[in-house]
Amino acid sequence: MAEGPGQQADGTGAIPSDSWPHAPVHRLSENGTYLVTVGTYLKQHHFRGAKRLGVLCRGLLKVTSDFGWHLEAWAVFSNHYHFVAHSPVREESAESLSRMLGTLHEKTAKWIDRIDGTPGRQVWHNFRETRLTYEKSYFARLNYTHQNAVKHGLVRAANLYPWCSAGWFERTATGPQIQTLYRFKTDTLNVYDEYKPAAEW
């Protein structure tokens, strides 16, 4: 079972069975670092292909910057995306996350619907967030996000996938930092990732 939305990730995997209502409850009253997962409606591959993935990825980078969220890792696919980011330091809560994602989703949905000739179609579904309060949990989820394209079988090495942060991380971090982060195991993490992205990227 995946971690419930807004649950603190303590590495124990002990998640109450009632933590996954159909529409996730968002607990964003505290400033902090969050792992966020967003999927398309019915997991449709609206962002299949390099052009569409590029628009979504650039949109994510811009909107997080505009809203003052500090991105640490991201991975963008045809029907979902993940990111780890710190909420704005000057805000006492993380409530701007909903507005930020709303802005990104409104703009990308209108763009993709215009291209496909399907005005008004629902493109995005709900989002799930987990506040990361433990160092090991934080580093493990950073690594999970960097390596997500490998998990989905799209590339053999994460830095080969252009729509994620692995290449950027490896260019900007030191050798010891890279080695330390990549040693964190991700195969036992409780992260909601029930998606199969399209192979075209």
BADRENDREN-423571 format. One record per residue (C-alpha): residue in three letters; z, y, x. Coordinates in pm, whole numbers, plus 50000, padded with zeros to 5 digits. Layout:
BEGIN
["ALA",[Z,Y,X]]
...
// end
This chain:
BEGIN
["MET",[50000,50000,50000]]
["ALA",[49916,50348,50124]]
["GLU",[50173,50620,50178]]
["GLY",[50252,50818,49869]]
["PRO",[50137,51177,49850]]
["GLY",[50381,51420,50003]]
["GLN",[50602,51140,50135]]
["GLN",[50753,51187,50476]]
["ALA",[50600,50937,50714]]
["ASP",[50890,50774,50894]]
["GLY",[50709,50471,51030]]
["THR",[50910,50225,50821]]
["GLY",[50641,50154,50565]]
["ALA",[50908,50160,50293]]
["ILE",[50723,50332,50010]]
["PRO",[50856,50320,49653]]
["SER",[50628,50129,49418]]
["ASP",[50604,50425,49182]]
["SER",[50471,50666,49447]]
["TRP",[50106,50636,49343]]
["PRO",[50045,50789,49002]]
["HIS",[49680,50804,48899]]
["ALA",[49670,51173,48990]]
["PRO",[49881,51224,49304]]
["VAL",[50179,51455,49278]]
["HIS",[50165,51712,49556]]
["ARG",[50488,51811,49728]]
["LEU",[50396,52116,49932]]
["SER",[50717,52319,49924]]
["GLU",[50775,52285,50300]]
["ASN",[50587,52425,50595]]
["GLY",[50480,52157,50842]]
["THR",[50213,51922,50969]]
["TYR",[50016,51722,50716]]
["LEU",[49772,51435,50710]]
["VAL",[49526,51502,50427]]
["THR",[49274,51261,50275]]
["VAL",[49011,51367,50021]]
["GLY",[48746,51154,49852]]
["THR",[48444,51219,49637]]
["TYR",[48449,51137,49268]]
["LEU",[48388,50763,49221]]
["LYS",[48348,50744,49602]]
["GLN",[47985,50850,49574]]
["HIS",[47796,50920,49899]]
["HIS",[47708,51282,49827]]
["PHE",[47722,51376,50196]]
["ARG",[47506,51101,50341]]
["GLY",[47297,51210,50642]]
["ALA",[47332,51457,50929]]
["LYS",[47246,51776,50737]]
["ARG",[47501,51718,50461]]
["LEU",[47770,51593,50695]]
["GLY",[47716,51898,50913]]
["VAL",[47760,52136,50620]]
["LEU",[48080,51962,50509]]
["CYS",[48222,51946,50860]]
["ARG",[48147,52313,50934]]
["GLY",[48290,52406,50595]]
["LEU",[48614,52223,50671]]
["LEU",[48648,52395,51009]]
["LYS",[48579,52738,50860]]
["VAL",[48804,52713,50557]]
["THR",[49102,52587,50757]]
["SER",[49055,52875,50999]]
["ASP",[49021,53127,50716]]
["PHE",[49344,53003,50553]]
["GLY",[49539,52991,50880]]
["TRP",[49573,52613,50899]]
["HIS",[49568,52483,51256]]
["LEU",[49350,52171,51280]]
["GLU",[49456,51897,51521]]
["ALA",[49215,51619,51415]]
["TRP",[48943,51562,51157]]
["ALA",[48687,51302,51048]]
["VAL",[48415,51366,50790]]
["PHE",[48208,51097,50614]]
["SER",[47962,51060,50329]]
["ASN",[48230,51008,50064]]
["HIS",[48561,51121,50212]]
["TYR",[48732,51306,50492]]
["HIS",[49066,51315,50672]]
["PHE",[49238,51583,50873]]
["VAL",[49570,51654,51042]]
["ALA",[49671,52018,51044]]
["HIS",[49969,52250,51069]]
["SER",[50028,52479,50774]]
["PRO",[50029,52855,50848]]
["VAL",[50332,52949,51058]]
["ARG",[50390,53271,50865]]
["GLU",[50417,53089,50533]]
["GLU",[50735,52911,50426]]
["SER",[50546,52643,50237]]
["ALA",[50219,52451,50253]]
["GLU",[50115,52552,49903]]
["SER",[49800,52721,50035]]
["LEU",[49659,52371,50092]]
["SER",[49555,52340,49729]]
["ARG",[49379,52677,49733]]
["MET",[49214,52601,50064]]
["LEU",[49074,52269,49947]]
["GLY",[48973,52425,49617]]
["THR",[48765,52681,49805]]
["LEU",[48599,52416,50022]]
["HIS",[48529,52186,49730]]
["GLU",[48391,52456,49504]]
["LYS",[48145,52578,49767]]
["THR",[48033,52236,49888]]
["ALA",[48002,52100,49534]]
["LYS",[47782,52389,49426]]
["TRP",[47570,52350,49738]]
["ILE",[47522,51974,49700]]
["ASP",[47461,52001,49325]]
["ARG",[47197,52266,49384]]
["ILE",[47020,52044,49639]]
["ASP",[47035,51739,49411]]
["GLY",[46945,51933,49097]]
["THR",[47265,51828,48920]]
["PRO",[47446,52149,48822]]
["GLY",[47803,52101,48704]]
["ARG",[47837,51746,48835]]
["GLN",[48185,51651,48953]]
["VAL",[48167,51598,49328]]
["TRP",[48526,51587,49450]]
["HIS",[48826,51390,49330]]
["ASN",[49194,51438,49413]]
["PHE",[49353,51479,49753]]
["ARG",[49648,51302,49911]]
["GLU",[49876,51458,50167]]
["THR",[50158,51323,50382]]
["ARG",[50399,51550,50567]]
["LEU",[50452,51421,50920]]
["THR",[50807,51471,51039]]
["TYR",[50843,51212,51316]]
["GLU",[50674,51244,51654]]
["LYS",[50549,50884,51668]]
["SER",[50412,50909,51315]]
["TYR",[50238,51234,51404]]
["PHE",[50071,51099,51718]]
["ALA",[49971,50773,51553]]
["ARG",[49801,50957,51269]]
["LEU",[49628,51193,51509]]
["ASN",[49484,50890,51684]]
["TYR",[49397,50728,51351]]
["THR",[49197,51033,51250]]
["HIS",[49018,51064,51585]]
["GLN",[48928,50693,51573]]
["ASN",[48835,50672,51204]]
["ALA",[48460,50640,51262]]
["VAL",[48529,50333,51477]]
["LYS",[48752,50187,51205]]
["HIS",[48466,50224,50958]]
["GLY",[48223,50054,51196]]
["LEU",[47995,50355,51242]]
["VAL",[48027,50380,51622]]
["ARG",[48171,50173,51906]]
["ALA",[48347,50476,52060]]
["ALA",[48491,50762,51856]]
["ASN",[48344,51035,52076]]
["LEU",[47994,50919,51977]]
["TYR",[48046,51030,51617]]
["PRO",[47966,51403,51591]]
["TRP",[48149,51469,51264]]
["CYS",[48499,51403,51396]]
["SER",[48737,51557,51647]]
["ALA",[48739,51282,51911]]
["GLY",[48472,51441,52131]]
["TRP",[48638,51782,52109]]
["PHE",[48977,51630,52191]]
["GLU",[48844,51448,52495]]
["ARG",[48677,51766,52623]]
["THR",[48983,51987,52583]]
["ALA",[49282,51760,52654]]
["THR",[49397,51638,52993]]
["GLY",[49342,51280,53107]]
["PRO",[49710,51187,53065]]
["GLN",[49719,51345,52718]]
["ILE",[49415,51142,52611]]
["GLN",[49556,50819,52752]]
["THR",[49894,50877,52589]]
["LEU",[49752,50952,52245]]
["TYR",[49501,50667,52248]]
["ARG",[49781,50420,52323]]
["PHE",[49937,50478,51983]]
["LYS",[49858,50183,51758]]
["THR",[49695,50256,51423]]
["ASP",[49630,49911,51274]]
["THR",[49963,49895,51088]]
["LEU",[49968,50250,50950]]
["ASN",[49995,50303,50577]]
["VAL",[49712,50551,50530]]
["TYR",[49506,50560,50212]]
["ASP",[49152,50489,50331]]
["GLU",[48989,50273,50065]]
["TYR",[48641,50404,50136]]
["LYS",[48323,50258,50278]]
["PRO",[48113,50544,50415]]
["ALA",[47735,50529,50429]]
["ALA",[47586,50418,50760]]
["GLU",[47345,50714,50775]]
["TRP",[47491,50997,50980]]
// end
